[in-house]
Amino acid sequence: MSVSNSESVEDRNGILEEDDHMRGMERIGMEVVSITYPFASVARVTGRIAPQDPAPWSPPNQAVRIAVEEPPGQRPVVRVYTIRAFDPVTSQIEIDFVLHEDDSPAMRWLKAARPGTILPMIGPRQHFIPQPSGDRKAAIFADETAIPAVYAILKAWPQGLIGEAWIETPDPAAFAELPQPEGVTLHLIARPAGVGAGTTQSLLAAAKALPQPQDWTVWAAGERVEMRDLRNHLRSQGVTRDAMQVLGYWKKGMSSSDLDRARLAEYEALRAQGLTIEDLGDVDLPV
């Protein structure tokens, strides 16, 4: 079996096409305008879309599922990315690809893409963003895979909201590009060259050092085992469910396709119980 075939996640019951999952998302094509390399760890794809309505694409922290390969006779191989920026006037969007040395479907697509290439996608789906809530401050914990989401969140930072963000990355240039809105303190956690992602537990350590965590709202994204530990620690310290969103973007030692298969199986089990996508706890998946 080819690599492409093994990366395709089959939706045999068509549950991903149902209204509960689609929730107003649209199928759309993005035409590549340019591919640049703003720093060593990132390829930035700028593209143009023609959405039915630009409004849903404009708020920060919008996720899209993009088809990076289309094996014959099977579902496309899809990967989830966060829109770094969207301009409703030009309908241009930016998506950052964290570069890897492995021969993954996303890296193969990136190597083959040129201006004019059409990239099929489904979206958008907005994820939680920190909002002012009384005297609560906002804490952000993220590794390099979540920097585009952090960028979008900071660009649209609510006036008057006080916050701090801890970013782990081996590339200080990616950190330096982040916006610095008034009231927000940014902390670089520089991972040394040659030290693997998802091995340092530095974001968990930063969360454990958070003073009076029950007084914060929290947004966190990164390696899912570390994110699960971070979430569990903060819950034990009094951070309520509605004041926290913790996302496992990836898992060390597990392919994105296998992670999607686990998500799909869990979602099918929930739907069989009459539940909805809101009941799918990402970091609680049994993987």
N, C-alpha and C positions, 0 to 999 in steps of 0.2 A: 504494500500500500504506500502511496506517495505521501510526502510530508503534507501536501495540501489537503489530501483526503483525511489524514489523521487530525488535522487542525479544524476541520469543519464540524460544527456542533449541530446535530440533527434535532429539529423540533418536530417530532413525528406526529404530535397531536395538534400542532398549529397554535399552541397556547400563546406564543409570542406575538401572534397576529391579532389576538382578541383585544377588545376595547379596554379591558382592565390593564393590560400591559402597555398598549399604545398611548392611552391617555392624551390624545390630541397631537402626538408626534406625527411628523410627516416624512415621507420618503422623498429625498431630494438629491440632486447631484451637485457636487462642488467641482468647478473647473479650476485647476491649478493655475495661478498667476505667476508665482515665483516660489523658489525654494532657496532659503538662505541659511547660513550657519553663524548665528550671532555669537556663539561661543562653542568651545570644543565639544561639549556634551549634548548639544541640541541642534536639530534641524527644524527650522521654522517654515511651515507650509502656509503660504497665503493663497486663498482661493476666493472665488466668487460664486454666490448662490442666488437663487431666485425664489425666496420663500413665499408661501401664500400670504403670510402676514409677518412683517419684520418684528412686530412687538414681542412675541414670545422668545425671539433670539437675542433680545437686547439686554435683559438683566444679567448680572454676573453669575459665574459658576454654572454654566450650561454644559451638560454632557451630551455627546453624540456617539452613536455606534457607526463606525465606518467599515466598509467592506474592502479589506486590503487584498483579498484574493477571492476568485470566483471559480472554484473547481467545477468542471462539467458534471451536471447531474446531482449536485449537492448544494446545500445552503452555502452562501458566501462565508468565508472566514472573516469574522468581525472582531474589532477591537474598540474599546471605549476610550475616548479622549475628551478632554475638557477644552472648550473654546477659550483661547487666551483673550481674544478681542473680537468684537463684531462692530462694523460700521454700518448703521442702517441706511445711510445716504448712498454709499457705494455698493452695499451688500457684500462687502469683503469680510472674510473671517480669517483668523490666524489660529493655527493648531501647531503646538510644539511636540516634536517627537524626541524623546530621550534616546540618544544613540547607544546601541549595544553592538558588541562584536559578534554575537551569535547570528546565525542565518535564520532569523524569525520571519514570519509572513510580513510583519510591518516593515522590517528592514529591507526585505526584498522589494516591497512596493515602493519604498522610498528611493531605492537605487534605480528603479525603472521609471519613476515619475518624471515628467517634464511639463513645462508650461503647456496648457491645453489638455493635459490628462484629466479625465473625469473620474472623480472619486464618489461612489454611491455612499449615502449616509442616511441614518434615521435619527430624527431629533426634533427639537431639543428637549432635554429633560433637566429642569433646574434642581440643583441640590441646595441644601440648607446653607444660608449665609448668616453670619453674626448680625444681630440687630440690637439697638438700644433697648434695655429693659431695666428701668429703675436705676439703681446704682451698680448694676452688674458690669464688669469688665469682660472683654472677649479675649480668649486665648486660642492661638492657632499653633498646631504642631504638624509639620509636614516634611516628607522627604522629597527628593528631586522629582519624583514622578508627579507630585502634586503642586509643583511650582506654578504651572499655568493657572490652576484654580486659585492659588493664593494671589497671583498677579491680578486676576479679574476681581477677586474679592476686595483687594486693597485699592484698586482703581475706583471702585464704587463705595468706598468706606463711608458709612453714615456719619454725618457731622455730629460731634459731641460724644461719640462712642470711644472709650478708652480701651486700648488693647495691647497685647504683646504677641509676637510670633516667633517661634523657634523653628528654623529651617535647617535640616541636615542635607548637605550636598558636598560632593568632592570638588565642585566647580564654583569658586567664589564669585566668578563673573555672573553666573546665573542668579545668585543671591543679590549682587549689587544692582541688578536691573529692576528689582522689585520696587514698586512705588512706596513712598514713605509718607502716608497721610498724617495730618496733625493728630496727635494723641496716641500714635502707635509706635511702639519700640520693637525693632527687629533684632533678632539674635541669630548669628550665623553659627551653626555647628558644623565645622569643617571636617569632613571625613577624609582621613589620609588616603593618598593614592595607594591603590593595591588592596585596600580594605573593602570587602564586599558589602554591597547594600543589604540592609536587613540584618546586620550582624552586631551592630554596636549597642543597640538598645538605648541610644542617646535621647530619643524623643520620650521614651518611657521615663528616663531619669529626669528630664526636664519637667514632665508632668508631676512626678513625685515631689519636685521642689516647688511646685506652685503653692504660694501662700493662700490659706483660706479658700480652697478650691470650690467650696459650696457657693461662693460669691461670684463665680465666673460663668459665662457661657463658653462652650468649647467646640471648636471645629478641628478635626484631625484626620489626616489621610496618609497612608503609607503601607508598609508591609503588614499583612493582616494579623500575624501572630503578635507582633509588637502592638498593633492597634487594639487587639482584643485585650491584651494585658493592660494597656493604657486606659481603655474604657472601664475595665473592671476595677482598676485602682481608683479612678475618679468617682465611680459610683459608690465605692466603699467610703469615700470622703464626703459624700453628700451632694454630688452633682446630680441633678434630676435628669430623667430621660428627655424631657422637653427642652432642656438647656444644653444638650450635647448631641452632636452628630460625629460619629467616628466611622471612617470608611477604610476597608481593606482593599486598596487598589490592586495589590498583587500579593503573591505568596512565594517566599523563597523556596526553590526546588520544585515548583509546580507551574505548568504552562498556563497561559491565559485561557486556552481552550478547555483544559480540564477544570479550571475554576468556573468557567461558564457552564460546563456540564453540571457541576455541583449546584450552582445557582438555579439552573433550570429544573433539576430534580426536586429541590426544596420548594420552588415556586409551584410546581405541579402538585406537590403534596398539600401545600396550603390551599390552593384553589379547590382541590378535592374536598377540603373541609369547609368550603364556603367562604374562605378568607380572601384577602386581596393583596396586591403588591405592597401596600403599606405595612403589611404584617411580616414582610420579608426582612429579617434582621441580618444585614450583610456580614458583620463580623462574627455572627453566631452560626454561620454555616459549618456543618460538620466536616471541615477540612483543615 
